Amino acid sequence: MTNKQPKLEIRNLRKSFGALAATDDVNLTVYADEIHALIGPNGAGKTTLISQISGEIMPDSGQILLDGKDITRVPPHERAAVGLARSFQISQLYHDFTVEDNVAMAVQAGTNKRFSLWRNARKDESLRKPAREALEKVGLAHRTNELVSSLAHGEKRQLELAVALSLNAPVLLLDEPMAGLGAEESMLMKDILLSLKGQYAMLLVEHDMDIVFALADRVTVLVYGHPIFTGTPDEVREHPEVRDAYLGNE
């Protein structure tokens, strides 16, 4: 990493459901130019943590800071405006609209332009241009006029990433971007994320360890809601507690 500026900071975050501590005193920092991966066994609390960062679940205690500003209680629909976008669960795709329409509507949602004016907005270059730019970044420029219903599963994943990019947020939460993808589609998504590296601060939740170790600058291992280690991919591979808790003999 060359830029040590913290973009996203998680401080002493806690969330319990009855007697279960789903998030147990989590501290985590994502820097401006890094991909920081979050890994752990099923039930480790990864989804609960991501949902707190995106605002879908309110923590019991602790803080979430974006560029040093406390966003812990900011409503989820306002978090993109302050610089945080969650990919793949950020919005529902509209299958009867074109690929470009879907991204342009996300751009429109981030402005003061009303959805009731969408008929005219189809010709609004201030919406179409950033939509095309986002589609170019994810390799879907050739599909702009196709209906979403005609896309393959992997292409829909690419489109969901384009929707997140169109929000112009410097911090991206990538929630299992490889889920449901075949080997070739996963490699394509890996290459897309590598091409975005350095342009965004990214927190990546992913089960595919080959992908994690290929993409991540640093990795945090979560077990029973608590981070047990943060380090480089090589350090994570060699850490005995991590191997025992999660990686086994891999």
C-alpha positions as CSV (number, residue, x, y, z in Angstrom):
1,M,0.0,0.0,0.0
2,T,1.2,3.5,-0.7
3,N,-1.7,5.5,0.8
4,K,-2.1,5.0,4.6
5,Q,-5.1,7.3,4.9
6,P,-8.0,5.4,6.7
7,K,-11.2,5.6,4.7
8,L,-13.3,3.2,6.7
9,E,-12.7,2.5,10.4
10,I,-14.6,0.1,12.6
11,R,-14.1,0.7,16.4
12,N,-15.2,-1.7,19.1
13,L,-18.3,-2.7,17.2
14,R,-20.6,-5.0,19.1
15,K,-24.0,-6.6,18.2
16,S,-25.8,-9.4,20.1
17,F,-28.9,-11.3,19.3
18,G,-30.0,-12.6,22.7
19,A,-27.0,-14.5,24.2
20,L,-25.3,-14.7,20.9
21,A,-22.5,-12.1,20.3
22,A,-22.7,-11.9,16.5
23,T,-20.1,-9.0,16.4
24,D,-17.8,-9.1,19.4
25,D,-15.6,-6.0,19.8
26,V,-14.6,-5.7,16.2
27,N,-11.8,-3.2,15.2
28,L,-10.9,-3.0,11.5
29,T,-9.5,-0.3,9.2
30,V,-9.7,-0.1,5.4
31,Y,-7.2,2.2,3.8
32,A,-7.8,4.4,0.7
33,D,-6.0,2.3,-1.8
34,E,-6.4,-1.3,-0.6
35,I,-8.6,-4.3,-0.9
36,H,-9.2,-5.6,2.6
37,A,-10.7,-9.1,2.7
38,L,-12.9,-10.4,5.6
39,I,-12.9,-14.2,5.9
40,G,-14.1,-16.7,8.4
41,P,-16.1,-19.9,8.7
42,N,-19.9,-20.0,8.3
43,G,-21.5,-18.3,11.3
44,A,-18.4,-16.2,12.0
45,G,-20.5,-12.9,11.8
46,K,-19.3,-11.6,8.4
47,T,-22.8,-10.8,7.1
48,T,-23.8,-9.2,10.4
49,L,-20.7,-7.0,10.3
50,I,-21.3,-6.0,6.7
51,S,-24.9,-5.2,7.4
52,Q,-23.9,-2.9,10.2
53,I,-21.4,-1.1,8.0
54,S,-24.1,-0.6,5.3
55,G,-26.7,0.5,7.9
56,E,-29.1,-2.4,7.6
57,I,-28.4,-3.4,11.2
58,M,-27.7,-1.0,14.0
59,P,-24.9,-2.0,16.4
60,D,-25.4,-2.2,20.1
61,S,-22.2,-0.2,20.7
62,G,-19.1,1.0,18.9
63,Q,-18.5,3.3,15.9
64,I,-18.3,3.2,12.1
65,L,-16.2,6.1,10.7
66,L,-16.0,7.1,7.1
67,D,-13.1,9.6,6.4
68,G,-13.1,10.2,10.1
69,K,-16.8,11.1,10.3
70,D,-19.1,9.0,12.5
71,I,-21.8,7.4,10.3
72,T,-22.9,4.8,12.9
73,R,-26.5,6.1,12.9
74,V,-26.7,7.3,9.3
75,P,-29.7,5.6,7.6
76,P,-28.7,3.1,4.9
77,H,-30.2,5.0,2.1
78,E,-28.0,8.0,2.9
79,R,-24.7,6.1,3.2
80,A,-24.0,6.2,-0.6
81,A,-24.3,10.0,-0.4
82,V,-21.6,10.1,2.2
83,G,-19.4,7.8,0.3
84,L,-20.2,4.1,1.0
85,A,-21.7,1.7,-1.5
86,R,-22.6,-2.0,-1.0
87,S,-22.3,-4.1,-4.1
88,F,-24.5,-7.0,-5.1
89,Q,-27.1,-6.3,-2.5
90,I,-27.2,-2.5,-3.1
91,S,-30.4,-2.5,-5.2
92,Q,-32.8,-4.8,-7.1
93,L,-32.1,-5.1,-10.8
94,Y,-35.0,-4.2,-13.1
95,H,-35.1,-7.1,-15.5
96,D,-37.5,-5.5,-18.0
97,F,-35.2,-2.4,-18.4
98,T,-32.0,-2.2,-20.4
99,V,-28.6,-2.6,-18.8
100,E,-27.8,1.1,-19.2
101,D,-31.3,2.0,-17.8
102,N,-30.5,0.2,-14.6
103,V,-27.3,2.0,-14.0
104,A,-28.7,5.4,-15.1
105,M,-31.6,5.0,-12.6
106,A,-28.9,4.4,-9.9
107,V,-27.2,7.6,-11.0
108,Q,-30.6,9.4,-10.9
109,A,-31.3,8.1,-7.4
110,G,-28.2,9.9,-6.2
111,T,-29.4,13.2,-7.6
112,N,-32.3,15.5,-6.9
113,K,-34.0,14.4,-10.1
114,R,-37.4,12.8,-9.6
115,F,-38.2,9.3,-10.9
116,S,-41.5,10.6,-12.2
117,L,-39.4,12.3,-14.9
118,W,-37.7,9.0,-16.0
119,R,-39.3,9.2,-19.5
120,N,-37.3,12.4,-20.2
121,A,-34.4,11.1,-18.2
122,R,-33.8,8.4,-20.8
123,K,-32.4,11.3,-22.9
124,D,-30.6,13.0,-20.1
125,E,-26.8,12.8,-20.9
126,S,-25.9,13.7,-17.3
127,L,-27.4,10.3,-16.3
128,R,-26.4,8.3,-19.4
129,K,-22.7,9.3,-19.5
130,P,-21.8,8.1,-16.0
131,A,-23.9,5.0,-16.6
132,R,-21.9,4.2,-19.7
133,E,-18.6,4.9,-17.8
134,A,-19.5,2.5,-15.0
135,L,-20.5,-0.2,-17.6
136,E,-17.2,0.3,-19.3
137,K,-15.3,-0.4,-16.1
138,V,-17.0,-3.7,-15.6
139,G,-16.8,-4.9,-19.1
140,L,-20.5,-4.5,-20.1
141,A,-20.2,-1.6,-22.6
142,H,-21.2,-4.0,-25.4
143,R,-24.5,-4.9,-23.6
144,T,-25.8,-1.4,-22.8
145,N,-29.0,-1.8,-24.9
146,E,-29.8,-5.4,-23.9
147,L,-32.6,-6.2,-21.4
148,V,-31.3,-7.3,-18.1
149,S,-33.4,-10.5,-18.4
150,S,-31.1,-11.6,-21.3
151,L,-27.9,-11.4,-19.2
152,A,-26.1,-14.5,-17.9
153,H,-25.7,-14.8,-14.1
154,G,-22.1,-13.6,-14.2
155,E,-23.1,-10.6,-16.3
156,K,-25.8,-9.7,-13.7
157,R,-23.0,-9.7,-11.1
158,Q,-21.0,-7.3,-13.3
159,L,-24.1,-5.1,-13.7
160,E,-24.6,-5.0,-9.9
161,L,-21.0,-3.8,-9.5
162,A,-21.6,-1.2,-12.2
163,V,-24.6,0.1,-10.2
164,A,-22.4,0.4,-7.1
165,L,-19.7,2.2,-9.1
166,S,-22.2,4.6,-10.5
167,L,-22.9,6.0,-7.0
168,N,-19.4,7.5,-7.1
169,A,-18.7,6.3,-3.6
170,P,-15.0,5.9,-2.6
171,V,-15.6,2.9,-0.4
172,L,-17.1,-0.3,-1.7
173,L,-18.5,-3.2,0.3
174,L,-18.2,-6.3,-1.9
175,D,-20.4,-9.0,-0.4
176,E,-19.4,-12.4,-1.9
177,P,-19.0,-11.1,-5.5
178,M,-18.1,-14.6,-6.7
179,A,-21.1,-16.4,-5.3
180,G,-22.8,-18.6,-7.9
181,L,-20.1,-17.9,-10.5
182,G,-18.3,-20.6,-12.6
183,A,-14.6,-20.7,-12.8
184,E,-14.3,-18.6,-15.9
185,E,-16.8,-16.0,-14.6
186,S,-14.9,-15.8,-11.3
187,M,-11.6,-15.1,-13.1
188,L,-13.3,-12.4,-15.1
189,M,-14.7,-10.8,-11.9
190,K,-11.2,-11.1,-10.2
191,D,-9.7,-9.2,-13.2
192,I,-12.4,-6.5,-13.0
193,L,-11.7,-6.0,-9.3
194,L,-8.0,-5.9,-9.9
195,S,-8.5,-3.2,-12.5
196,L,-10.4,-1.1,-9.9
197,K,-7.7,-1.5,-7.3
198,G,-6.3,1.8,-6.1
199,Q,-9.3,3.7,-7.3
200,Y,-11.5,2.6,-4.3
201,A,-11.1,1.4,-0.8
202,M,-12.7,-2.1,-0.9
203,L,-13.9,-4.4,1.9
204,L,-14.3,-7.8,0.4
205,V,-16.2,-10.7,1.9
206,E,-15.5,-13.9,-0.1
207,H,-15.3,-17.6,0.5
208,D,-13.0,-18.5,-2.4
209,M,-9.5,-18.4,-0.8
210,D,-7.7,-18.4,-4.1
211,I,-9.6,-15.2,-5.0
212,V,-9.0,-13.6,-1.6
213,F,-5.2,-14.3,-1.7
214,A,-5.0,-13.0,-5.3
215,L,-6.9,-9.8,-4.6
216,A,-6.3,-8.7,-1.0
217,D,-3.6,-6.5,0.4
218,R,-4.7,-7.4,3.9
219,V,-7.0,-10.0,5.4
220,T,-9.0,-10.0,8.7
221,V,-10.1,-13.4,10.0
222,L,-13.4,-13.4,11.9
223,V,-14.3,-16.3,14.2
224,Y,-17.4,-16.3,16.4
225,G,-17.9,-12.6,15.8
226,H,-14.4,-11.6,16.9
227,P,-11.3,-10.9,14.7
228,I,-8.5,-13.2,15.6
229,F,-5.9,-11.9,13.2
230,T,-5.2,-9.3,10.5
231,G,-2.3,-9.5,8.2
232,T,-1.1,-9.9,4.6
233,P,-2.2,-13.0,2.7
234,D,1.1,-14.7,3.3
235,E,0.9,-13.9,7.1
236,V,-2.6,-15.3,7.2
237,R,-1.6,-18.5,5.4
238,E,1.1,-19.1,8.0
239,H,-0.6,-18.1,11.2
240,P,-1.2,-21.2,13.3
241,E,-4.4,-20.0,15.0
242,V,-5.9,-19.1,11.6
243,R,-5.0,-22.5,10.1
244,D,-6.6,-24.3,13.1
245,A,-9.7,-22.1,13.1
246,Y,-10.4,-21.8,9.4
247,L,-7.8,-22.8,6.7
248,G,-7.0,-26.3,7.9
249,N,-4.3,-27.7,5.7
250,E,-5.0,-25.5,2.7
